[in-house]
């Protein structure tokens, strides 16, 4: 196991929360989360538009 994967924890839970937040932000940067959310929203919008077009064709 490499030393970069070892995280020390404190008896103080608020310190542990900060450590966990820090580790999570390294693993999942906010910009990557934003890009993923945008791509999911775009896909849902396309799906909604496709369904609306199919519904209009059936009318």
Biopython code that builds the backbone (N, CA, C, O; Angstrom):
import numpy as np
from Bio.PDB.StructureBuilder import StructureBuilder

atoms = [
    (1, "UNK", "N", (0.863, -1.179, 0.000)),
    (1, "UNK", "CA", (0.000, 0.000, 0.000)),
    (1, "UNK", "C", (0.902, 1.232, 0.000)),
    (1, "UNK", "O", (1.821, 1.323, 0.813)),
    (2, "UNK", "N", (0.657, 2.153, -0.875)),
    (2, "UNK", "CA", (1.493, 3.353, -0.914)),
    (2, "UNK", "C", (1.102, 4.307, 0.196)),
    (2, "UNK", "O", (-0.027, 4.289, 0.686)),
    (3, "UNK", "N", (2.050, 5.138, 0.583)),
    (3, "UNK", "CA", (1.804, 6.047, 1.702)),
    (3, "UNK", "C", (0.753, 7.097, 1.380)),
    (3, "UNK", "O", (0.141, 7.648, 2.294)),
    (4, "UNK", "N", (0.527, 7.391, 0.093)),
    (4, "UNK", "CA", (-0.477, 8.411, -0.246)),
    (4, "UNK", "C", (-1.900, 7.935, 0.017)),
    (4, "UNK", "O", (-2.814, 8.755, 0.100)),
    (5, "UNK", "N", (-2.106, 6.633, 0.151)),
    (5, "UNK", "CA", (-3.439, 6.096, 0.419)),
    (5, "UNK", "C", (-3.743, 5.991, 1.905)),
    (5, "UNK", "O", (-4.866, 5.660, 2.285)),
    (6, "UNK", "N", (-2.761, 6.268, 2.744)),
    (6, "UNK", "CA", (-2.959, 6.168, 4.185)),
    (6, "UNK", "C", (-3.432, 7.515, 4.715)),
    (6, "UNK", "O", (-2.785, 8.538, 4.493)),
    (7, "UNK", "N", (-4.549, 7.512, 5.406)),
    (7, "UNK", "CA", (-5.110, 8.733, 5.977)),
    (7, "UNK", "C", (-5.163, 8.545, 7.481)),
    (7, "UNK", "O", (-5.652, 7.527, 7.971)),
    (8, "UNK", "N", (-4.656, 9.531, 8.213)),
    (8, "UNK", "CA", (-4.724, 9.437, 9.672)),
    (8, "UNK", "C", (-6.048, 10.016, 10.151)),
    (8, "UNK", "O", (-6.558, 10.981, 9.582)),
    (9, "UNK", "N", (-6.587, 9.428, 11.184)),
    (9, "UNK", "CA", (-7.861, 9.882, 11.729)),
    (9, "UNK", "C", (-7.685, 10.350, 13.162)),
    (9, "UNK", "O", (-6.821, 9.866, 13.893)),
    (10, "UNK", "N", (-8.502, 11.278, 13.536)),
    (10, "UNK", "CA", (-8.446, 11.882, 14.859)),
    (10, "UNK", "C", (-9.585, 11.331, 15.713)),
    (10, "UNK", "O", (-10.559, 10.792, 15.188)),
    (11, "UNK", "N", (-9.456, 11.470, 17.030)),
    (11, "UNK", "CA", (-10.555, 11.083, 17.916)),
    (11, "UNK", "C", (-11.686, 12.101, 17.848)),
    (11, "UNK", "O", (-12.817, 11.804, 18.236)),
    (12, "UNK", "N", (-11.386, 13.292, 17.359)),
    (12, "UNK", "CA", (-12.394, 14.350, 17.214)),
    (12, "UNK", "C", (-13.126, 14.140, 15.887)),
    (12, "UNK", "O", (-12.517, 14.217, 14.820)),
    (13, "UNK", "N", (-14.416, 13.876, 15.953)),
    (13, "UNK", "CA", (-15.164, 13.549, 14.736)),
    (13, "UNK", "C", (-15.207, 14.704, 13.742)),
    (13, "UNK", "O", (-15.276, 14.459, 12.538)),
    (14, "UNK", "N", (-15.168, 15.957, 14.204)),
    (14, "UNK", "CA", (-15.193, 17.076, 13.257)),
    (14, "UNK", "C", (-13.906, 17.105, 12.436)),
    (14, "UNK", "O", (-13.928, 17.468, 11.260)),
    (15, "UNK", "N", (-12.781, 16.722, 13.052)),
    (15, "UNK", "CA", (-11.527, 16.621, 12.298)),
    (15, "UNK", "C", (-11.630, 15.520, 11.253)),
    (15, "UNK", "O", (-11.158, 15.679, 10.128)),
    (16, "UNK", "N", (-12.248, 14.405, 11.627)),
    (16, "UNK", "CA", (-12.421, 13.304, 10.686)),
    (16, "UNK", "C", (-13.302, 13.720, 9.514)),
    (16, "UNK", "O", (-13.040, 13.330, 8.376)),
    (17, "UNK", "N", (-14.342, 14.506, 9.778)),
    (17, "UNK", "CA", (-15.204, 14.992, 8.702)),
    (17, "UNK", "C", (-14.409, 15.847, 7.728)),
    (17, "UNK", "O", (-14.577, 15.735, 6.513)),
    (18, "UNK", "N", (-13.542, 16.700, 8.263)),
    (18, "UNK", "CA", (-12.708, 17.549, 7.401)),
    (18, "UNK", "C", (-11.751, 16.701, 6.574)),
    (18, "UNK", "O", (-11.568, 16.944, 5.381)),
    (19, "UNK", "N", (-11.140, 15.700, 7.216)),
    (19, "UNK", "CA", (-10.236, 14.805, 6.491)),
    (19, "UNK", "C", (-10.977, 14.056, 5.388)),
    (19, "UNK", "O", (-10.478, 13.929, 4.270)),
    (20, "UNK", "N", (-12.159, 13.566, 5.708)),
    (20, "UNK", "CA", (-12.949, 12.836, 4.727)),
    (20, "UNK", "C", (-13.350, 13.739, 3.566)),
    (20, "UNK", "O", (-13.247, 13.342, 2.406)),
    (21, "UNK", "N", (-13.804, 14.947, 3.872)),
    (21, "UNK", "CA", (-14.157, 15.899, 2.815)),
    (21, "UNK", "C", (-12.967, 16.180, 1.913)),
    (21, "UNK", "O", (-13.104, 16.261, 0.692)),
    (22, "UNK", "N", (-11.799, 16.328, 2.525)),
    (22, "UNK", "CA", (-10.589, 16.599, 1.757)),
    (22, "UNK", "C", (-10.262, 15.427, 0.833)),
    (22, "UNK", "O", (-9.954, 15.630, -0.342)),
    (23, "UNK", "N", (-10.326, 14.213, 1.354)),
    (23, "UNK", "CA", (-10.040, 13.030, 0.546)),
    (23, "UNK", "C", (-11.069, 12.865, -0.576)),
    (23, "UNK", "O", (-10.713, 12.518, -1.702)),
    (24, "UNK", "N", (-12.340, 13.115, -0.266)),
    (24, "UNK", "CA", (-13.383, 13.004, -1.292)),
    (24, "UNK", "C", (-13.203, 14.048, -2.384)),
    (24, "UNK", "O", (-13.428, 13.759, -3.559)),
    (25, "UNK", "N", (-12.801, 15.257, -2.010)),
    (25, "UNK", "CA", (-12.614, 16.300, -3.019)),
    (25, "UNK", "C", (-11.432, 15.977, -3.924)),
    (25, "UNK", "O", (-11.413, 16.379, -5.088)),
    (26, "UNK", "N", (-10.438, 15.247, -3.395)),
    (26, "UNK", "CA", (-9.326, 14.809, -4.246)),
    (26, "UNK", "C", (-9.808, 13.735, -5.221)),
    (26, "UNK", "O", (-9.466, 13.760, -6.403)),
    (27, "UNK", "N", (-10.599, 12.799, -4.718)),
    (27, "UNK", "CA", (-11.070, 11.687, -5.543)),
    (27, "UNK", "C", (-12.133, 12.123, -6.539)),
    (27, "UNK", "O", (-12.172, 11.634, -7.668)),
    (28, "UNK", "N", (-12.999, 13.050, -6.118)),
    (28, "UNK", "CA", (-14.101, 13.513, -6.959)),
    (28, "UNK", "C", (-14.089, 15.033, -7.002)),
    (28, "UNK", "O", (-14.839, 15.676, -6.267)),
    (29, "UNK", "N", (-13.249, 15.617, -7.852)),
    (29, "UNK", "CA", (-13.174, 17.080, -7.907)),
    (29, "UNK", "C", (-14.518, 17.693, -8.289)),
    (29, "UNK", "O", (-15.253, 17.113, -9.090)),
    (30, "UNK", "N", (-14.852, 18.859, -7.729)),
    (30, "UNK", "CA", (-16.138, 19.498, -8.015)),
    (30, "UNK", "C", (-16.375, 19.732, -9.508)),
    (30, "UNK", "O", (-17.508, 19.627, -9.976)),
    (31, "UNK", "N", (-15.312, 20.049, -10.262)),
    (31, "UNK", "CA", (-15.508, 20.292, -11.695)),
    (31, "UNK", "C", (-15.935, 19.026, -12.431)),
    (31, "UNK", "O", (-16.708, 19.106, -13.386)),
    (32, "UNK", "N", (-15.451, 17.860, -12.008)),
    (32, "UNK", "CA", (-15.873, 16.606, -12.631)),
    (32, "UNK", "C", (-17.334, 16.323, -12.306)),
    (32, "UNK", "O", (-18.088, 15.866, -13.164)),
    (33, "UNK", "N", (-17.729, 16.592, -11.071)),
    (33, "UNK", "CA", (-19.122, 16.399, -10.664)),
    (33, "UNK", "C", (-20.036, 17.310, -11.471)),
    (33, "UNK", "O", (-21.119, 16.897, -11.884)),
    (34, "UNK", "N", (-19.611, 18.534, -11.695)),
    (34, "UNK", "CA", (-20.402, 19.498, -12.452)),
    (34, "UNK", "C", (-20.574, 19.039, -13.898)),
    (34, "UNK", "O", (-21.668, 19.123, -14.455)),
    (35, "UNK", "N", (-19.485, 18.550, -14.503)),
    (35, "UNK", "CA", (-19.564, 18.063, -15.881)),
    (35, "UNK", "C", (-20.505, 16.874, -15.980)),
    (35, "UNK", "O", (-21.284, 16.775, -16.927)),
    (36, "UNK", "N", (-20.438, 15.976, -15.013)),
    (36, "UNK", "CA", (-21.316, 14.809, -15.014)),
    (36, "UNK", "C", (-22.770, 15.239, -14.879)),
    (36, "UNK", "O", (-23.634, 14.751, -15.608)),
    (37, "UNK", "N", (-23.041, 16.146, -13.953)),
    (37, "UNK", "CA", (-24.402, 16.638, -13.768)),
    (37, "UNK", "C", (-24.940, 17.309, -15.015)),
    (37, "UNK", "O", (-26.110, 17.146, -15.360)),
    (38, "UNK", "N", (-24.083, 18.068, -15.695)),
    (38, "UNK", "CA", (-24.492, 18.745, -16.925)),
    (38, "UNK", "C", (-24.798, 17.730, -18.014)),
    (38, "UNK", "O", (-25.794, 17.874, -18.724)),
    (39, "UNK", "N", (-23.967, 16.709, -18.161)),
    (39, "UNK", "CA", (-24.207, 15.721, -19.207)),
    (39, "UNK", "C", (-25.474, 14.917, -18.926)),
    (39, "UNK", "O", (-26.203, 14.571, -19.855)),
    (40, "UNK", "N", (-25.742, 14.620, -17.663)),
    (40, "UNK", "CA", (-26.980, 13.909, -17.317)),
    (40, "UNK", "C", (-28.184, 14.789, -17.618)),
    (40, "UNK", "O", (-29.174, 14.313, -18.175)),
    (41, "UNK", "N", (-28.112, 16.074, -17.256)),
    (41, "UNK", "CA", (-29.219, 16.993, -17.524)),
    (41, "UNK", "C", (-29.448, 17.134, -19.024)),
    (41, "UNK", "O", (-30.593, 17.161, -19.476)),
    (42, "UNK", "N", (-28.372, 17.224, -19.798)),
    (42, "UNK", "CA", (-28.503, 17.318, -21.254)),
    (42, "UNK", "C", (-29.170, 16.074, -21.824)),
    (42, "UNK", "O", (-30.031, 16.172, -22.699)),
    (43, "UNK", "N", (-28.779, 14.912, -21.333)),
    (43, "UNK", "CA", (-29.358, 13.657, -21.811)),
    (43, "UNK", "C", (-30.842, 13.570, -21.460)),
    (43, "UNK", "O", (-31.643, 13.124, -22.281)),
    (44, "UNK", "N", (-31.214, 13.987, -20.260)),
    (44, "UNK", "CA", (-32.623, 13.979, -19.872)),
    (44, "UNK", "C", (-33.434, 14.936, -20.732)),
    (44, "UNK", "O", (-34.563, 14.624, -21.110)),
    (45, "UNK", "N", (-32.872, 16.092, -21.042)),
    (45, "UNK", "CA", (-33.567, 17.063, -21.881)),
    (45, "UNK", "C", (-33.776, 16.502, -23.281)),
    (45, "UNK", "O", (-34.856, 16.643, -23.854)),
    (46, "UNK", "N", (-32.739, 15.862, -23.838)),
    (46, "UNK", "CA", (-32.878, 15.257, -25.171)),
    (46, "UNK", "C", (-33.952, 14.177, -25.149)),
    (46, "UNK", "O", (-34.766, 14.091, -26.069)),
    (47, "UNK", "N", (-33.958, 13.359, -24.112)),
    (47, "UNK", "CA", (-34.952, 12.294, -23.995)),
    (47, "UNK", "C", (-36.355, 12.882, -23.921)),
    (47, "UNK", "O", (-37.279, 12.387, -24.567)),
    (48, "UNK", "N", (-36.511, 13.944, -23.127)),
    (48, "UNK", "CA", (-37.816, 14.601, -23.003)),
    (48, "UNK", "C", (-38.264, 15.167, -24.352)),
    (48, "UNK", "O", (-39.432, 15.040, -24.720)),
    (49, "UNK", "N", (-37.340, 15.790, -25.087)),
    (49, "UNK", "CA", (-37.683, 16.349, -26.397)),
    (49, "UNK", "C", (-38.041, 15.243, -27.385)),
    (49, "UNK", "O", (-38.966, 15.399, -28.181)),
    (50, "UNK", "N", (-37.308, 14.121, -27.338)),
    (50, "UNK", "CA", (-37.610, 12.988, -28.217)),
    (50, "UNK", "C", (-38.996, 12.425, -27.925)),
    (50, "UNK", "O", (-39.757, 12.128, -28.846)),
    (51, "UNK", "N", (-39.321, 12.280, -26.650)),
    (51, "UNK", "CA", (-40.639, 11.762, -26.275)),
    (51, "UNK", "C", (-41.748, 12.724, -26.692)),
    (51, "UNK", "O", (-42.806, 12.291, -27.148)),
    (52, "UNK", "N", (-41.511, 14.024, -26.539)),
    (52, "UNK", "CA", (-42.512, 15.014, -26.943)),
    (52, "UNK", "C", (-42.738, 14.946, -28.448)),
    (52, "UNK", "O", (-43.877, 15.037, -28.906)),
    (53, "UNK", "N", (-41.677, 14.789, -29.217)),
    (53, "UNK", "CA", (-41.801, 14.694, -30.674)),
    (53, "UNK", "C", (-42.565, 13.430, -31.065)),
    (53, "UNK", "O", (-43.406, 13.474, -31.963)),
    (54, "UNK", "N", (-42.288, 12.317, -30.411)),
    (54, "UNK", "CA", (-43.003, 11.071, -30.707)),
    (54, "UNK", "C", (-44.477, 11.197, -30.351)),
    (54, "UNK", "O", (-45.334, 10.686, -31.072)),
    (55, "UNK", "N", (-44.782, 11.876, -29.243)),
    (55, "UNK", "CA", (-46.163, 12.069, -28.835)),
    (55, "UNK", "C", (-46.902, 12.921, -29.865)),
    (55, "UNK", "O", (-48.052, 12.634, -30.198)),
    (56, "UNK", "N", (-46.245, 13.973, -30.371)),
    (56, "UNK", "CA", (-46.871, 14.828, -31.385)),
    (56, "UNK", "C", (-47.127, 14.048, -32.665)),
    (56, "UNK", "O", (-48.139, 14.269, -33.330)),
    (57, "UNK", "N", (-46.217, 13.131, -33.023)),
    (57, "UNK", "CA", (-46.395, 12.312, -34.220)),
    (57, "UNK", "C", (-47.608, 11.402, -34.089)),
    (57, "UNK", "O", (-48.260, 11.092, -35.086)),
    (58, "UNK", "N", (-47.915, 10.974, -32.882)),
    (58, "UNK", "CA", (-49.044, 10.073, -32.649)),
    (58, "UNK", "C", (-50.380, 10.811, -32.625)),
    (58, "UNK", "O", (-51.430, 10.192, -32.801)),
    (59, "UNK", "N", (-50.352, 12.107, -32.414)),
    (59, "UNK", "CA", (-51.596, 12.872, -32.285)),
    (59, "UNK", "C", (-52.282, 13.052, -33.608)),
    (59, "UNK", "O", (-53.342, 13.675, -33.673)),
]
sb = StructureBuilder()
sb.init_structure("model")
sb.init_model(0)
sb.init_chain("A")
sb.init_seg("    ")
for serial, (resi, resn, name, xyz) in enumerate(atoms, 1):
    if name == "N":
        sb.init_residue(resn, " ", resi, " ")
    sb.init_atom(name, np.array(xyz, "f"), 0.0, 1.0, " ", f" {name:<3s}", serial, name[0])
structure = sb.get_structure()
